[in-house]
């Protein structure tokens, strides 16, 4: 008789379900016998522009060194990030995507008998990282699908070590303004680490959203997490980072895996950070694509959650599973979010103009059939 290893795992691990990413194009093609070239994927909040020419050139130049280990300290990228944000390089921690940063935080500060506070409808990695550490999840009900920061502050107790907040939030696209963040941070005890997840902030700059980097000097218990996967178009390379006090960064580096960011990711991120034209084109394409989808939803009589990310959650006022399946059969991949307690919604990433139109055409067809 084989051993049931699940029963031997930590009780908190037994509660977990694996993270479910957006369905890959090749997987859908195999399942339904579709031509991959005819499939549109708007499921994973990827940048539809493709990588910039400067990034591709940097990667090409680094290829001959693939036999060498990466710079484990990420010196060049940390120096560049520090200069970009007027910080000390010792305040920067590099991660294998910003997801890695969240895992490092949990590993360093969470354990049985401790808890982490986060909002309902927030990024799935917050509860995954918390439970994997054996800590308690304190999920606070949302207000209109957005963070209820007052309620989150009230949920903090003597066993709270971490609070995860996202601005903008994924998968809802909701956000909070500077005044709300100011009030919230003033309520959080100094011994509780606030993780401000700004994975999508580049799409929301020049709006009413606060820039987390501006708060670091005032709040030693604040960590700002960001990524190159979205607006910078480097999702496949998995490179993210955090900015915090030197003390917090030092602790994260004690649990960070050696060489957690590969060489190609390091050089690509350096090139991407210098390519302001690409970033601006990404923002423009996102703004235009968001408007295109909102206009399409309006014509179809659908409601949606206003978003400051590169995605939008559309509400069908009924279980969206059948609509999602019908879209897949049309060769269009979007993201069901029933796992985020949003069963009537689908999350749609902003694509190119042609991709957005392909989705809207398919959705129009599907809504007549389902």
N, C-alpha and C positions, 0 to 999 in steps of 0.2 A: 504494500500500500504506500503510495507516495505521500510525502509530508505536505500539509497545508501551510505553506510559508506565510500566507496572509495572516494567519492567526498568531504567528510568531513576530510579526512586525509590531512596531509601537502602536498603541491604540489610536493615536492621532493620525498615523499614516493609514490605518484601516479606514478612516473616515473619508479619505481623499479619493477623488476621481482624477484620471489623467487630464491634463489641459488639452482641449480640442482646438487645434488651429483651423484656419480656413482651408477648405478642400483644395488640394492642388489641381492644376489643370490636367496633368497627365492621369491622375486618379479618376477624374470624371470622364475623361476620354475612354479609359479602359472599361469603366463601369457601363457606360451607355453606348459605346461604339462610335463616339463622335471624333471628328477631326480636331486635334488640339489647336490648330490654327484658327478654327472657327469659334473657339471658346473665349468668353470674356470673363476675367476674374476681377471682381470688385468686392473682395471678401476680407482682405488682410491689411487694409489701410496703407498700401504700398504707393510709392511715388510713381505716377504713370509716365513721367518724362524719361525714365531710364537714367542711368548714371551719367554724370557730366563727362565731357571729353577730357578735362584735366584729371579727373579721378581715374579714368581708363589709362591715361598716359602714366600716371604715378604707379599704378598696379603693374603695368607692363615693364617699367624700369626696375621694379622690385623682384620680378620673377626669377632672375638668376640666383637670388639669395634664398631660395626656398629650402635649401639644405640646412640653413642656419636657424637657430631658435630666435624668436622675436626678442626685442628689447623688453625684458620683463618689467622694467620701470615705466615704459612708455614715455621716455624723457621728452622726445620731440613733440608729441601730441600734448602732453601736459603743459609744456612751455607755451605752446601755441594757444591752448585753451585759457591758460592763466593770463596771457597778454590780451586775448580777446575780451575777457571779462574783468580785467584789472584785479586779478587775484594772485595769491602766491601759489606756485605749482604744488606746494605741500598741501593745499586745500583740495586738490583734484584727485579723485579715485577713478580709475578706468575699469570698465566692465564689459563682459561679453554680451553686449546689449544692455539697456538699462534694466532689463529683467534681472541680470546678474547682480546689479547694485541692490535691488530689493531683497534678493536672496542673502547677500552679505549682511545686510542690516538685520534680517531675521536671525541669522547664524550668530551674530555678535551680541544681540540684546534680548532675544526671545528664548523662552524655556518653559517647562512645566511650572505652573504657579504664577506665570506672568501673562499679560494679555496685550493684544494690539487692537486698536480702534480703527474702523474704516466704515465707509458708507455702503449701503445697499446699492446695487447696480454699478459697482465700481470694478476695476480691473481684477480678473480672476486670480492673478498671482498673489494678491494681498492675502486672501485666506489660504491659498496653497502654501505660501512661505510660512505663514503663521502656524498652521497645523503641522507642517513638516518639522517645525522646531519644538512641537509639543505644547505650544502656548494656546491660550484661549482666544477665540475670535469674538470680538465685540462689534457686530454689524449693526449700524445705526440706521433706522428707516430714513429713506430719502424724502425730500420735499419737492414735489413735482419733478421727480426723477433726478434731482440735483442734490448735492451735498447740503445737509442741514448742519451747518458748522456750529450753531449754538448747541444743538443736541449732541453733536460729537464731543464738544468740549465738556458737556455735562456727563458724558459716559466715561470719562477718564477717572480712574481711582488710583489707590496706592500701589496696585499691581500692574498698572499700565506702563509699558516701556516705550511703545512706538504708536504713533498715529500716522496712518497713510491718508493723504489727501491728493487728489489729482485735479489739475487745472490746465486745459480742459479735461473733462472726464471721458474715459472710454468704457462702455460703448455709447453713452448717452450724448456726448458732445457738449454737455452743460458746463457752466463755468461760474466762478465767483469773482467779484471785483476787489479792488484794493482796500476799500473800507472794510469789507467783510473779512479779508485776510488779516488786516490790522487788529481787528477786534478778537478774532480767533486766537492769533498768536499771543496776544496779551493775556489770554485766559489759560493757556497751557502751562503747566508747571515746568520749571527749568530742568527737571530730571527726566522729562519725557521727550523723546526724539520725535520731531515732526518731519516726515518724509513728504516733500512737495514734489509730486511726480509731474514733470512738465514735458512729457514725451512729444506733445503736439504744440508746444508753445510757439514755435517758429511760425505757425500758421495764424497765430492770434496776436502777434506783436502789433503795436500801433492801434490797439483796441483798448477796451476798458479793463483788460486783464492785467494783474500785477506781474512784474518781472521778478521771479524769486531771487535772482542774484542780488537785487537791491536790498534784500532783507538780511543777508548773511551777517553783516557786521553788527546788526542790532540783536540778533537771536542766535546765540551760540548752540542752541539745541535744534537748529534747522539744517536739514540736508535737502538740497535741490538735485533732482535726478533728471537727466536728459539723454537723448539718443540721436544717433546719426541715421537711424533706420527710416525715418519718415520724410521730413522736408528735405534732407540731404540725400535721400535716395540710396542708402547703403544697407538695406534690410538684410541682404544675403550675407554680409560680412560681419554682422553682429558686433557693433561697437557702440557703447554708451559710456556715460560718465556721471559722476556726482561732484557737486561743489559743497563744501561744508567747512567747519572749523578744522584747523590742523589736527586737533585732538581726535575728532571723529574720524577723519581720514586715516590717521595713524592706526586706529582700531580696525577699520575696515581692511587695511592692508595686512593686518595680522592673520585674517581669515581668507583673504583673496588667494585664489589658486595661482601658482606661478604661471606666467605666460598666458594669462586668461584672454588676452587680445592678440590675435595673430598679426604677423608682419604686414600682410596685404591690407588688413583692416586699419592698421596704424597709419600707413602711408596714404591710404585712401581718405581717411578722416582728416588728415592734415591738408590734403588737396581740396577736399570739400569745404573745409572751413574758410579757405581763401577764395572760394568761388562764389562771390556775392551775387553775380549775375544769375547763376543757376538757382540760387535760393529765391531770388526775386521772381524768376520765371515760375518756380514751383508755387509760390504764393499766388501769383496772378492766375495760373491755371486752376488752382484750387478755388479761388473766389469765383471765377467764371463757371467752373463746373458745379459748384454748390448752387449757384443761381439757376443753372440749367435744370438740375434735379428738382429744386424747389418749384420752379415753374411747371415742370412736368407733373409733380405730385398735385399741384393746385388744379391742373386741368383734369386730373383723374379723380378729384374730390377726396384726396387723402390728406391726413394730417401727419405732422412730423415734429421732432424736437429740434429747435434751432441749435446749431452746432458751431463751435469754434475750432473743430478739428478738421481732418481731411476725410470725413465720413459723415453720414447723416442717418439717423434712426427714423424709419417711416412706420407709421402705425396703421394696421389694417382693421383694427377693432374686432378681430376674430383670430383664432389660432392661425399663425402664419406658416405652420409647417407644410401644409398642402401647397401654398403659394411658392414657398421656397423650392419644394420638389419640382413643381411645374417649371420654374425658372431654370433649374438644373437641366431639365429635359430640353429646354430651349438653348442650352449651352451658355447660360449666364450663372455665374457663381457669386452669391452674396452671402451674408453671414446671419444665420439664425441666432437669436440671443435669448432663447427660452431659458438657457442655463444661467442667465443674469436676472431671472424672474421678470422677463419681458416677453412673454410668449406671443403677444400680438404684433410684435415689431420684427423688422428685418433691418440690419445695419448694412448700409451701402457705402463703399469707399468711393471717393471722387476719382474718376478716371479721365481719360482724354475725352474730347468733345464727341468723338465717334463712339467710344465705349459707353459713355453716358447715354447716348441716343439709342445704342443697341439695347441697353438695359431697359430704357423707357418703352421702346417698341415691344420688347418681349413681355414686359409687365402689362402693357395695355392688352396684349393678346391673352395673357394668362388670366387677367381679371375677368375677361369675358367667358372663360372656360371653367374656372374654379369656383 
